[in-house]
Amino acid sequence: MRKLLLFITVLLASLFLYYLWWNRLPPFDGHDAPVDTPFSELHAGSKEVRVEGTAHHVGSFKRHYESGFMRPARDLWFWPLFPLNDTRSKLVTVVVASNTAPEKNVHYEDVTVEGFVRPPGARLGTAFEANLRKEGYRFDPAYILIEMFPPKD
């Protein structure tokens, strides 16, 4: 019985730490210096990156996240990122989750993005993909999400 209790305790502690890490909550809320990464070399195995590209705000999408355990409520804006000066591509390989809304009436913008590379399922739902498909975009099966670092207080 003692071994079972120890196993359950270790399992619960591990799950709790994983939750803290996944949501970037203390003590995992910091990050290393982002690595300058060319757009063509972005992949799911990247960690913290800095990449330059052209944001397509045409199909940008806002999603509100309610507050949760140790997590404040927040809004994220999602938009696809393409290689620098590329305003014609429609195959999405990178999506950015930004803490700030894109400027109104700006459809394309050259940006430098610094953030964590995450799988799209971490933040995106099917509504975002449906919104972009209406605008004529397609999704690479292995597309990634870059969640921008939270603003410094």
N, C-alpha and C positions, 0 to 999 in steps of 0.2 A: 504494500500500500504506500509506503514511504517513497518508493521509486516512482510510482505513478504520480504522486503529488509533485515530486521534484520535476518530472517530465512535463507536467501540465504548467508548472510555474515557469520553467525555461521557455516553453512554447509561447505562453502569453507574453512574457517579457520580450521575446524575439519579435512577435507580431507588433507589439507596442513600439519598439524601436524602428521597425520597418515602416510603420505608419508615420512616425516622426520624420524619418529620412525621406520618404516619398513626398511628403507635403512640405519639405524644407522648413520644418519647425525646429526650435531650439532643442538640442545643441547642433543640429544639422542645417541651420539657416545661413551659414556662410558659404562662400564659394572660393575656389582657386581663381587665379588670374585667367581670363579667357585666352584661348589659343587662337591666333590669327589663322583662319582656315579659308582657303579658296573655295568658292561656291561649288565647284565641280568635285571637291574632295569631302563634302559633307556626307556623313553616313550615320546609321543608327548607333554605331559604337563610339561616336564622338561624345565628349563630356561637356565641358564649358567652352564655348566657341565665340569668336568675333568674326563676323562675315559681312561683306558688303554685297548689296544687291538692289534690285528694283522691286519695290512693294507695289502690288496691284490692289488698290483699295476699292476697286469696282464692286467686288463681292464681299467686302469686309462684314464681319458678323460680331455682334456683342453678346456675351454670355455673362450672366450674373451668378456668382457663387455665394450661397448663404454662409453665414458664420457657422463654424463647427467647433469641435473640440480643439482648443488652443489655436484657432484659426479665425481671423477676422473676415467679415464679408468683403468681397471684392468683385470688380468687374474686369473682364479681359476682353480685348478686341482681337479677332483672328483675321489674318489676311495672308495670301500666298506671297512668297518671295521668289524672285527669279534672278538669273545672272544680271550683273550690272548693265544698265541701258537696254534691257530686253523688255519691250512693251507688247510684243506680238505673241509670245509663247502662251499656250493654253494647257500644257501638261504640268500639273502641280507636283513638285518633288519636295518642296519645303513650305511649311506653314509656320507663321509666327504668331505667338500669343503675346500681345503687348499690354502693358499696364495703362497706356494712354490711348485715347481715341485718335484716329487719323483726322487730319484737318478736313473740314467740309470742302466739297468741290475739288478735291485733289484726287485724281484717279491713279496717277503713277508718281512715285517718289523714290529717289535714290537714297538709301538708308544704310547705316551701319548698325547691325544687330549684335548684341552681346547677351548670351543666355545659356540655359541648360538644354541639351538635346534630349528629347523624351519621345516615347512612342505616342502617336496621335491619340490613341485611346485614353491617354492620361487626362486629357482635357476636352477633346472634341466629341461631338455627337453627330448624328446623321443629318441634323438640320443644316450644319455648316456646309457639308458636302453637297446637299441638295441645293442650297443657295448658290454655290459656285457653279454647279452643273447647269443651272438655269442661265448663267452668264456665258456658257459655252466652254467651261474648263473641264478637264479630265484629270484623274488622279492616278499617279504612279502607284502600283500596289505596295511599294516599299517607301512611301513618302514619310517624312519625319516632321516633328514639331520642335520648334525652338521656343522655349518659354523664357521671355526676357527676364533678366535679373530684377528683383523688386527694387523700387526706388529707395535710395538711402534717405533716412529721415533727417 
